[in-house]
Structures are given as C-alpha cells and as structure tokens.
Amino acid sequence: MCGIAGVLSADGAVSAELVRAMATTLRHRGPDDSGVWRDAEAGIAFGHQRLAIIDLSPAGAQPMISADGRYVLTYNGEIYNYRALARELADAGVKLRGGSDTEVLLEAIARWGLADALRRANGMFALALWDRRDRTLSLARDRLGQKPLYYGWAGRDVAFASELKALRALPDFAAELDPGAPALLLRYAMIPAPHTIYTGVWKLAAGCILTLDARDVAARRLPEPAPYWSAAAAAEAGLADSLDADAATTTEALDTLLRDAVTQCMVSDVPLGAFLSGGIDSSTVVALMQAQSARPVKTFSIGFTVPGYNEAEHAARVAAHLKTDHTELYLTPADAQAVIPQLPAIYDEPFADSSQIPTFLVSRLARQSVTVSLSGDGGDEVFGGYNRYGLAERLARLTGVPAPLRRAARGGLELLGPSTWDALGAAAAPLLPRRLRQGQLGDKLHKLAEILAVPTKEEMYLRLVSQWKAPGRALIRAGEPATILGEPARWPALDSFTQQIMLLDTLVYLPDDILVKVDRASMAVSLESRVPILDHRVVEFAWRLDAGLKVRDGQRKWILREVLARYVPRTLFERPKMGFGVPIGDWLRGDLRDWAEALLDERRLAEAGTFNATTVRRVWHEHLAGRHNHQYRLWPVLMFEAWRDAGAAMLSDDTGTAAHVAGGGTI
C-alpha cells in the first residue's frame, strides 16, 4: 500500500523536488521508502511513498520501469492474484526480476496492454502509467473504488495524487472552493465522485482509465475517463444469467468463492489481522480466515460503554468461538472526541460519516500489532443488508396511497419526539422477536415521516440517503451539482426497485463513503485494509443470485448468514443490525457542545458566507432542546467548518472572499 503523486506539464517545466514534496505529504501512506522518477524532456514526473507488504526488498521499489523500458508505473494497492499472473507471464517467456506484485502488474501491462491487464488483475489499486513511446499518461482505479485517485489542474499543469494534500503542495494549485460542493456534503455527508471540494479537481471514477498527453494539457482539456469494468454492466449481466441451483448448492458455491477471496487477501510478507465487529460481514471474513490459518488470527474490536453503540461484547463471543487472538479496547467519550481535531487532516475535504471516528480508532489499535487488516465492508451493498432496501420497497408501494392519508400518517409519527419513541421501543423490546427490535427507533420513525409525503419512489430513495432533504435552504448560494442519485433517468433498468437502489449504493455510497472512510482511517496510521467481500468475482456472483437468497423470511443477507452458520453458531450473530457509529447526537449536547457552539457561532457563519446562519442555528437549538436528533444534519456543517478552520491554506471562493481551510503551507 502506498501514496502516489505526479505532474504532467505541457512545457516540460516539471521539478523533481516539487513532486518529491507532493509525495512527502503522503508519507503516512508509505513510510518504508520513497522514490521519484522524472523525464524532463517529456514534462512528466512521478513520486511514490511505499508501505512494503509483498517483497520487502528494493526489487519492489517504485516508481518502476518495465523490462522493455517502455512503461513507468507508480502504483498504490495490491494485486491478490499476482502469483497466477506471474505464472502466465512466465509461460509467455517473461522473466521477472523480483517477487513484487508491482512488477507483475507492470509486466502484465507491457505484455497485454493496460485495460486487458487490469481486467485480468484481481485486487485494489490506483495507478499512474507513463508510456514513454507514445508519451501518454494513464490514470486507473480498481473496479469498486477501494483506492483513491484525484486529478486536476495546477496552473497550466495536470497533477494527480492519492490525497488532496499532495495537490495542495503545488505552488500553482489554486485551491478554489467548488461552489456546489457544500450542497453535496449537506445532502450525502460526503462529496460523490467525480466532484471534490475544489474547482478543477476530480475523483477518478471506480473501474475507469483516463488517458491524456501533453497536447491535452496544453489545450486545457481532459478526456472523459473510460470504463474497463462496470458495476452496472456486472449487475445487468448477472441478472440475465441467474443461477439455476438450489439454496444448498448455491451456499456451497458462495462459501468456496468467499474462501478463495479471503485466501488471496491473506497473502502478505508482513503481520496480518482483521477487524471484528461481531456482525455478519466481519464475522464471516474472520471465520474464513481462521478456517485456513494454522495459528490464531489476530482480531481487533472497539467497544463503547454507551448502550446501543457497543458491539465489542458480540465480537468477543465470536472471537472466543473461533479461538482468534483477540484484542479489544473500550473507549471513553474523551478518547473518541480526541480524534475529532485530526479529521480534517485525515480526510482532506469535508467528510461527515461519524463512523469515521471508531474506524480510525480500531485502525490505530490494529496497527500496534499488524500492518495489514481485513474487513467485512461491502457485505450490505453486495448481499442486500441495509434495512432501507426493505423499507424502500414498502414505501414504493405507498406511492399509490392518496397523499392526504400519507400526510396524516406523517403527522402521527411526528407527534412524539425521537426520545419518546426510543423509550416506547425499549419498553416493547422484550415482547418482540429479536429481528423486530430496533435501535434508535425515534430517529428512524422521524426519517420515515419525512419521506411519507414524497410523490415518487425515486425521490423517496433520495430522501432516504439525504441528511438535508433540501440543502439549498441551509446555504447562502444554492446550487447542487447533478449526481446519478437525483437523476432517475440515468438509473440502470434492473428487474426491481430494490435491485436499482442496491446498485446505486454500489456506485456511490460504497466508493464515496464506506471505502473513503476505511482507506483514510487506516492509511492515516500506515495500515493496509483489505476487503475480500469486494472481490469482483463475489460481486458478480451476487448479482446472479435469486432475490430470495438475499432476503428470506425477513432476514437480510440470508445466504451470507448460511455461510457464516457453517463456522459460527447462529446464537452468536442473529440479532438486530447495528451501525458502526458513535453517539454524536448525545455528545453534541454534552462534551462537544462548546466545540460545536464555537463553529456554529452566528456571526462566524455569517462572515464565512457558506451557510445560512439562521437556518443552521435553528437546527442547532432544536437539537440542544431535544426536540429532534439533528446529528446527521449538524455533523456535515460541523465537518465543513472544522475543515475550513483547520489549516493555513488560503481558499478563494467565486466572490473573492478568503477563508482558511485544511491544508499545509500557504498556497
């Protein structure tokens, strides 16, 4: 795992030292080694920071030049099937100099071409490839978007990097706030690709290749990225070729496939472990790891003493059954809150999924013992685990109910505050089956109330995934860039509404929220996180499954549960779904109140000119009074303001107003 950076200049004025400075900002991603390669005549330079995982020798150092001298590669990631690819190359007469997956990938590109090599590769990666013969720069990203890659303008040059902080190291990088980015943040709690917080900078979409040359740079044009793999195409192909087998046979096939995916993710020349929450996904990954390991797998969990947020006790029971080498750490609110000042530097642009806090903490815990950790992320998107999938399907049927009745139902749900609903839910819980018990019931019912009056199922889904339903009301300058989530005409025509929104989550929520959170939190402590459930073979297999194998008798992820039940007793994992979060809402009324009050000061907000101070203050006061739990609305605002306040980089918006934002050094 590594950090990559580079510059392509139209006039050849590219400095090796400047690219080295870019790479140095990424040292946390790769503290073991660094390297710079430059072709001054061609106007190209690459920088690299290495976290050595496979072949720890200098033979794995980067940037790396192919044996034929044509290609130069700087690459972040792991190719899990590199040994199989190496055998194919050997059969074709290719002689490798070392044992790194980097060299295998590079020689595969030289042999088969970039797109074909990436289709053969199974892994997670972001890369930059310079073709010395054709003088073209290609940027590419893995199929599901596990590894990040930003690119954009720095004066007259095009620059790229694993994180935005490397772009901010360039003197000609303007760091201008994209005026539409705050609206995206308020709605989604993140900024979906291809957008970023900055004008003229983009995230490369998952599964895509962008190829350009000096002529493109001179003309200030950037070609459209081209997909070499598509989640939408995989979904359509899978549904058209559904599996014709009984449940037992299909469960066995999934077990075999997941076992192989986990096996490939366990290839490492450094200590390896796993995150374990005790939920379905992480428990499955750990069970398959332990089934193939001659010694106890190292597992790590974070615990909280706050009711409704602690999964550590469940993880401990799973670990005891599997006989893993388990480490758990119970945290106080002060421990978690101490992370908050670091978030702007870790995430580089405002990011407001509050589970970023425990994800960082469990990464830091794991890094004390291992350099690689497997996680169970992706299971919900791939196997239909989110509660909102069932809710959205039911709500879609409500669009036929007369609007006055739906408005009346909304009013009934909103008669009681969230805390009152929570108390009623807790009182009723002993009388309900375990699968019907709900944590944070009040928040869920109030969210349901908000979407009952929406006229279409597509808008209902947009409301379900929105923190602010109308972000423009909280902003001085409205204007929200288009995303596929808000444009149903762009949605793939799949068999059902549930399948559509599962795919949308795979296209947007997974790469731009879940995987961003995991990558930045783990890489901040130089820990590589691997996600075997997002092996593209597993994703493609899952789309071939009958819907009844994903949801059966009200149980979500049914077939994944069947696999897990082969290794872990059902009593250890059959319980209501919990999110991996922290009680931000309570903290904002308690220990974090002064911090939040300072960021949400009315005069401060008015002077900054991004948010409507009156609207934000009203929401803040409603939250403090306990009338509503507005944590999901407030956290994006707070993360933006903390980001704006955290650094010394000057950011000029389109009105010419200057504001401080996260970054290092004056730009």
Protein Blocks (a to p, Z undefined) as FASTA:
>chain_A
ZZddddddfklpacfklmmmmmmmmmmmommbccddddfknopacddddddfbhpbfklg
ccdddfkomaccddedddfklmmmmmmmmmnopacfblcfklmmmmmmmmnojklmmmmp
gcddddddddfklopacddddfkopagcddddehjbccddfbfklmmmpmklnopacfkl
mmmmmmnopacdfbdfbehiacddehiacdddfklmmnopacddddfbdfklmmmmmmmm
cccddfklmmmmmmmmmmmmmmmmmgccbdcddddehiaklmmmmmmmmmmccbdcdddd
dddfbehiacklmmmmmmmmnopacddddddfklmmmmmmmmmmmnopacfbfklmmmmm
mmmmmmmmmmbdcdfehjlmmnopafklmmmmmmmmmmmpcfklmmmmmmmmmmpcfklm
mmmmmmmmmmpcfklpcghklmmmmmmmmmmmpmbfklmmmmmmpmblblmlmpfbgcid
ddfklmmklpccdfbfklmmmmmmmmmmmmmmmmmmmmmmmmmnopacddfklpmklmmm
mmmpcfklmpgghiahklmmmmmmmmocfklmgccddddddffklmmmmmmmmmmmmmmo
mklmmmnomacfklmmmmmmmmmnomaccklmmmmmmmmmmmmmmmmcdcddfkopacdd
ededjZZ
